[in-house]
Amino acid sequence: MPSLVQRAMSFPPLRSVARGASNWVDLQWSFMIDQLKEVAPLARGALLDVGCGEKPYEWIFAPYVTSYLGIEHEGTFGETHASVAAQAGKPDLYYDGAKLPFADESFDTVLNVQVLEHTPEPQRLLHEIARVLRPGGTLILCAPFSFRLHEEPHDYFRYTPHGLRAMCGASGLRVDEVRSQGGLWSVLGHKLNSYLAFRVAVLDAVAQAMGKLGHEGERRRSPRYWTMPVVLPAMGAISASARLLDRFAPDGTETLSYLVIARKMVASASAA
């Protein structure tokens, strides 16, 4: 049976306010969305969102592209909350996780957000992405560096900027830019807030009721209401402190995730 808070989240205005506050406290989500908004104008033409989930980024990129197509791995998506949530968007297509069902050079832009770590053969996926990209086309990719286990058991890897550059290069993709998402203090703050949210206050099901954690399996645990007067203000303070400390005491060797902008290399004309 839904909890009191879950029932409250069924009212759209309240759900929208709660989701907005949660997004700000969630440092990883907040940094990623801000960066995706910044790079969205680089997208053009036909866009393919590989590992799209419930297509949470479509609203960011739709103004810049002529079409937005989302595809998911059929097996793993069926295990997620997003596959059954009434409010969630649905993938346009499913595939078997091996070969993308498109002809060579079908898309101008490919989006791949927090998917590479869930792929047993990530280099193979990058080869497929490069194959369906048109020459000069753009890949916008996000991959985690320091993040909790999630979407288990389909959580295989974490990535450094050097590894991402090498993997893109091996697939014929030239990396133009790598951006970090947060620093040391955001890593610490995010991990502490995750502990408070999921281990102390048990907010998993509440988060799903407001449209978060769609990539996880369905959560049914009741929240610990008595902890919320302490936990919720503490999480806000931790998030605010982490943002300030990242600005005034930065450490570039730690981050939550990386955003990569890469382009498919245009083959040189053959010598006569």
Secondary structure as UniProt FT lines:
FT   HELIX           4..8
FT   TURN            9..10
FT   HELIX           12..25
FT   HELIX           27..39
FT   HELIX           40..42
FT   STRAND          46..50
FT   TURN            53..54
FT   TURN            56..57
FT   HELIX           58..61
FT   HELIX           62..64
FT   STRAND          67..73
FT   HELIX           74..77
FT   TURN            78..79
FT   HELIX           81..83
FT   TURN            86..87
FT   STRAND          93..95
FT   TURN            104..105
FT   STRAND          107..113
FT   HELIX           116..118
FT   HELIX           122..132
FT   STRAND          133..144
FT   TURN            152..153
FT   HELIX           161..170
FT   TURN            171..172
FT   STRAND          173..181
FT   HELIX           184..195
FT   HELIX           196..200
FT   HELIX           204..209
FT   TURN            210..211
FT   TURN            214..215
FT   HELIX           225..227
FT   HELIX           228..248
FT   TURN            252..253
FT   STRAND          257..264
//
